[in-house]
Amino acid sequence: MEFLGDVVRWFGDASHWRGTNGIPHRMFEHVTMSLAATLSAAVVALTLGIVLGHLNRAGWLIINLSNVGRAIPSFAILVLAAQFFGIGAKPAFCALVALAIPPMVTNSFVGIREVDAEVGESARAMGMTGSQVLRRVELPIALPLIMAGVRTSAVQVVATATLAALVAWGGLGRYIVDGLAQRDFVQVFAGAVLVAGVSVLTELILAGIQRLVVPTGLRRRDSGKNELFVATAPAVGAA
């Protein structure tokens, strides 16, 4: 209980809410880095997964690249990137983008592939072009699964962005890294609480966005199924 009291007092200390090492500034750095990495990964991953899913090509390549991306630890990518770019924001950005791509590319590819072929055929029979079928039919149906991949990636990025502190960048990870160096475990615990809080908030915000953009009928149909595809996507794609 005494330790938790120290943590509460740490948060109540006004000096921890001011300056470049204050909570607002560190949280702004953390969110900015996470948002930039997630959006950059989305541009690459969603475009690749959606286009190839629509064309029904290179499924084995998408799945294998995704699995390789998941197998490489973010810390290893961070260390390798630091050799090329030096310390700072760039190696952290590279590691986070690499972490975010696999769930999004897998879910977008599988989501488009899983759309019933008869639905696409019916749309083409009505005179729709391939791009119209993709925009008006396939994407709306695949949206719950695509959003599940975005949510998974975003939460992973927010949680892993703490590694940026290891290459002399900012973010909430500074409290953890600096606290360990100073053996200030109250600061370490406070930093972990902040990271966990931002991760939970990210999940809730994206869940709310998904609820707004996905039609009610599709939400009910895909309820409880989205995360399953994240785990089983390699088997589906390989088939």
N, C-alpha and C positions, 0 to 999 in steps of 0.2 A: 504493500500500500504506500509506503514511503516513496518508492520509486515512481509510482504513478502520480503522486503528489508533486514530485520534482518535475515530471513532464508537464503537468498542468501549469506549474509556475513558469516553466520555460515558455510555454505559449502565452502566458500573461505578461511576460517581460516586454515592455514597449520597445526595447532596443532590437528585438527580433522582428519587428514589423517596419523598420526603417532602413534606408540605405540600400546599397547594392547587394548586401548579404541578407536583406530582410525577406520575410516570407512572400510579400506581394511581388517583389522583383524576381526572386527565384522561381516562383510559380509561373510568372509571365514567361520567363526563359524556357521553362519546362514545357509549357503548353505550346509555345511558339515552335520549338523544335519538333515536338510530337506532331503538331498539325502540319507543318511543312513536310515532314517525312511521310506521313500518311497520305496527304494529297498527291505528292510526287509519285508514290507507289501506286496510288489509284489510277493515275493517268496511264501508267505503263501497264499495270496488271489487268485492269478492267477492259481497256481497249484490246489487249491481246486475247484475253479469255473470251470476251463477247464475240469478237470477229471470228476467231478460230472455232468457237462453239457454233456459230451460225453457219460457217462453211463446212463444219464437221470434218476438220482436218487437224493433223498434228496432235491428236489427243495424247498419244504416248509421250510426245516431247513435252507437252505442257505438264503432264502429271509427274514425269521424271524430274524435270527442272524444279517443280514445286517441292518434291520430296528432298532433292539435294539442298534446296534452300532451307528447308526445315532442319536438315541434319547438321548444317554448319552452325556452330555456336555464334551468337552475336559478339561475344567477347573476342573470338578469334578474328572475325571480320574487323572489329574495332582495332585490334593490334596491327593487322595487315594494312588497313587503311591509314593508320598513323605513320607507317613507314613511307607511304607515298605522299601524304598531305601534311605531315607534321601534326602537332597537337592542336586542339581547338575544335571548332564546330564541324569541320568537314568529315573527319573520320567517324564521328558520332552520327552524322547525317547518313553516311553510307551504310553503316551497320543497321540503322533503324529502317531505312528503305528496304534493304535486303530482308529484314525480318517481316516487313509488312506485305511484301509481294506474294508469297506462296498462298496464304488463305484466300486472298482476293482473286488471284488468277484461277485457282482451282474451283472456287465456288461459282465464279462467273462462267467459266467454261462448262461445268457440269450443269449449272442452272439452265443455260441455253440448250444444251444437249438433251436435257430431260423434258423439254416441251414436247408434247405429243405431236408426232409427225403429221397426223391427220388434221390437226389444227392448222398447221402451216399450209398443208395442201388445200384446205378449204379457203384460206385467205388468198392463196394464189389463184384459185379458181374464181374468186370474186374480182380478180383483176389487179391485185396488189403486186407491186414489184418486190424484189428481194429485200431492199432497204426498208420498205414500208412494213413488210412482214416482221422484220427485226424490231423496228421501233414500236409498232402498234400491237403486235401480238406476242412475240417472244420475250422482249424485255419486261413488259408488265407481268407476265406469268413467272419469269425467272427472278423478279425483283426481291421476293423474300429471301431467297437463297443468296443472292448477290449481297444484300444488306447484312446477312449473317456473316459473310466473309469480311465485309468492311468493319463490322463491330469487333470481330475477333482480332483483326489486324490492329485496329486503333487501340484497343485495351492492351494488347501485347506491347505496342510501341510506347504507350504512356508508362507502363510498368518498367520497361527496359531502358527508357531514356535516362535513368539514374546512372547508367554506365558512362554517360557523357562526362561526368565529373572525373573519371579516371584519365581522361585526356585533357585535363585542365580547362574544361568548359563549365558552364553553370548548370542551372536547373536545381531541382530539389535533391538530386543526388549529392550535391555539395555538402548537405548536412550529414549524410551518411558517411561519405568518404572522409570529410574533415573530422567528424566525430570519432571515427575509428582511429584516425591518426593521433588524435588528442586523448583517446580513451575516454571520451565524453559520451557515455552510452545513453544518457538522457537525450542528447541531441540526435544520436543515431535513431533512437526509438521515435522521436518526434518527426524526423525526416521520413521514416517508414510509414508513419501514420498519414503524413501529407500525401505521399505517393499513392498509398492505398485509397485515400479519399478521392484523389483526382481520377484514379482508375475506375472507381465505382461511379463517379459522376459522369465520366465519359460513356460508360455502358448505359447509364440511364438516359442520357441525352440522345445517344444514337438509337436506343430502343424507342424513344419518343418520336424521333424523326421517322423511323421505320413504320411506326404505327400511323403516322400522318400520310406517308406516301404510298403505302401498300393498301389496296382495297380490302374491305372487311372480309369478303369471301375468300380471298387468297390467304389472309392472315389465319382464318380458321382452318383452311385446308392444310397449311404448312405448319400449323402449331405443333411444336415439339419435334419437328423434323429437320429444321435448318441445321442445327449443330451436328446432327448425325451425318449429314452430307460432308461436313468438314473432315470427319474421321474416315468416311468410307469412300471419298472421292477417288483415290487411286484405283480401287477395284472397279468402280463404275467406268472411269476413263479408260482403263486398260481393256475393259471388255468392249 
